[in-house]
Amino acid sequence: MRQVLVTGGGSGIGRDVARDFAKAGDQVTIAGRRMEALEETAKGFDMRCMSVDVTDEASVKALFDKPYDVVVANAGAGHAMPVKDMPTSIWTDTLAVNLTGVFLTFRAALQDMQPGGRLIAMASIASLKGGANLAAYAAAKHGVLGLVRSLAIEVARQGITCNAVCPGFVDTDMAAGAVKNVMKRMEVDQPTAEKMLVSNNPMRRMITVDEVTAAVRFLASAEASMINGHDLVVSGGEI
């Protein structure tokens, strides 16, 4: 039985990933800021819920009271805002959650991770291209990919792999927030805003959480033992 940790496990992709590992018989720990959301994820499953602020070193360290075989750094957040209007606090907070959080999580994981271990970061197509009003988020996610590629080289001879999953717009609460932002900024209705968000996806639809979970499942599998430092893009051909 593998020991699995999923940060940001209280909703969206993290919730689906955590439940997928639990269904496979793995012992899953989920972590996040909102205990109520974590408990909702764990309902009906044998999961451990732990409160964490991934931007806080001591909080992250407390998660690692035991070694994990698979660590999925999924916690993240984003703000859509032009650079000229962006307060420094938004910039630093976005980098702290999306980039420093991954660094702290992976660094703590490596203290006790054994050969065969899997480090998986939830990145984004924003790791691979820029976007108007997404400078802070894209900068952070570009940084995640740089971290993953560098760390993959460091851990390779230990029999550990480090990879990233890079989805496009996924049908989650975060995407719903992006839709509302487009509706407000462009003064359009919801269907129009949704079409605008997926207009660069050749399949012209949002990605489902289970399609992202499948990518995580593969990277955590024995079959992916020689895949290291890779960005697995789930975008319908957008990237």
N, C-alpha and C positions, 0 to 999 in steps of 0.2 A: 504494500500500500504506500503510495507516494504522499509526501507532505507538500501541500500546495498553498501558497499565499497569493491572494488577489487584492491589491489595493483599489480603492474606488469601487468596492463591491456592493454598494448600496443601491445601484440603479444602472440602467442602460447596458452597455457592453459588459461591464464588470459583473453585474448580476447574472447575465446569461453565461458568461465564462465560468463563474464560480459554480453555478448549478450544473453545468456540463461536466466539470471535473468531479463533482459529488456523485452524479449519476454513474460515472465510470468507476466509482468505488474508491476514489482518492480521499484522503483526509484533508479537508479544506478549511483554511482560515481566511476570513474576509475582514478587511479593515477599511475604515472611512470615518468621516467626521460625525455622521448622523447615526446614532445607535439604532434608532427606530427603523431607519431604512435598511440597515444591515440585518436586523431581526426579521424584516419582511422578506429579504432575500433568502434567509436561512430557514424560513417556515417550511416544514415538511422534509428538511434535509438535516443531516448530522454535520453541522458547520460550527466553527468557533467564530464569534464576533468580537472584534477588538477596535476600540476607538483610537484614531491616529490623526495627527496633522503631519502630512508628508513633508511639509516645509520645516519642521522642527526636528533637529537632530536627536534629541533625547526621546521624543515621541516615537520616531521611527525605530530607534535602537530597542525600545521596549517590545516591539513586535517580534523580535528575534530571540525569544526565550527558548527556541529549539531550532535546529537546522531544517531548511526546506529543500525539497528536490526541484520544485518549480516555483519561480517567483514571477508573477505578472504585474508589472508596474503600470497600472491602468489609470490611477487618479489623475485628473486634469480638469482644466477649465479654460474658457476663452472669452474674450471681449472683442466685439467688432467696433473699431473706432479709427478715424483718420489720425495719422501721426501728429498732425499740427494741433489737434485737440486733446491729445493723450496726456494725462497727468503722469508724472514719473511713478507714482504709486501703482498705477495700472500696469505699467511696463514691468516694474520689479516684482509685483505680485504674480503676474502671468509667468514670468521666468521662474519664480520660486516654485510654483505649483507644478508646472509642466516639465521643467528641466532639473532644477535642484532636487525636487522630489524623487525623480528617477535615480539621480546620482546617489542620494542618501539611501534609498531602498536597495539598490544594487550593491553599494559598498557594504552595507550591513549584512546582506545575504551572503556575500563572499567570505565572510569571516569563518563560516562553518560549512559552506556548500561542498558537497562531495563530487567526485567524478560522475558524470552522467547528468549533472545539474543543468537546468534550463533557466536562463534569464530572458524574459520577453517583455519588451517595452511596447506600450500602445502609443504609436506615433500617429502619423496622419499623412495624407497627400500634401499637407502644408509643410511636411518635412522635405518635400521634393520640388515645390514651386511656391512662389509668392502669391499674394492676393491683396487686392485693394481693401483697406480697413482691417487687415489681419496681420499687421507688421509684428506686433508683440507675440502673438500666437505662433506665427510662422517662424519667427526667430527662435522661439523656444523649441519648437518641434524640429527645426533644422539642427539645433543643438543636441536633441535627443539622438538623432541619427548619427551625429559625429561621435557621441558618447558610445553608442552601441557598436559602431565600427571599430573604434579604438579598443574598447573593452573586450571585444571578441578576440582580438589578437593577444591580449594579455592572458586570457583564460583558456585559450585553445589547448595548450599542453597539459592542462589540468583535467581535460576531458569534459569541460563545461562549454556550453554554447551561449551566445548572446545575440538575439535577433530582435527585429522590430516588425510590427504589423502596421501598415499604412492605409487605413481606410479613407474613402471619400465621405460624403455626407451619409451618415447612418441614421436610421429612423429611431431617434432617441429624444429625450427631453432637451438635450443640448441642441439638436437640430431644430426642434420646435422653437427654441429661443432664437435661433438664427432666422427662422421663417418670420417670426414677429419683428425682428430687427429690420429685415428687408421690407416688410409691409409698412413699417413706420417710415423708413428712410426713403423708399421709392413711392410711397403712397399708392400701394396696390393691394388687391385682396389676397386672401390666403392661397387659393389655387395658383394664382399668378406668381406669387412669391416662391412657392414650392417648385414651380416649373423653372424659375430663374436659377434657383440653387442647384438644380440637377441638369441644367442646360449643357454643361460640359461633359456630362456622363453619356457616352454613346448609347447606353441602355435606357436613358431618360427616366430613371427612377432612383429613389433612395435605396441604399444598401440596408439589408436587414441585419439585426444583431447576430442571428445564427450564422450568417455568412462570414462575419468577422470571427465569431467563436470557432468556426471550423478551421480558420487559419491559425489561431492560437493552439487549438488541439493538435494540429499537424506539427507545429514547431516544437511542441512539448513531447512529441512522440519519439520512440526509438528510431523510426524511419528517417527522422530529420537530424540524425547524429552528425552528419557532415555538412549541415547547413549552418553557417556561422557568419555573423556580421552582415546578415542579409536584411533587406527591406522588402517584406512580402506585401505587395500592393493589392488592395481589395477595392477596386474603383470602377469596375465595368469597362475598363479600357481608357479611362480619363488620363491615366499616367501610363 
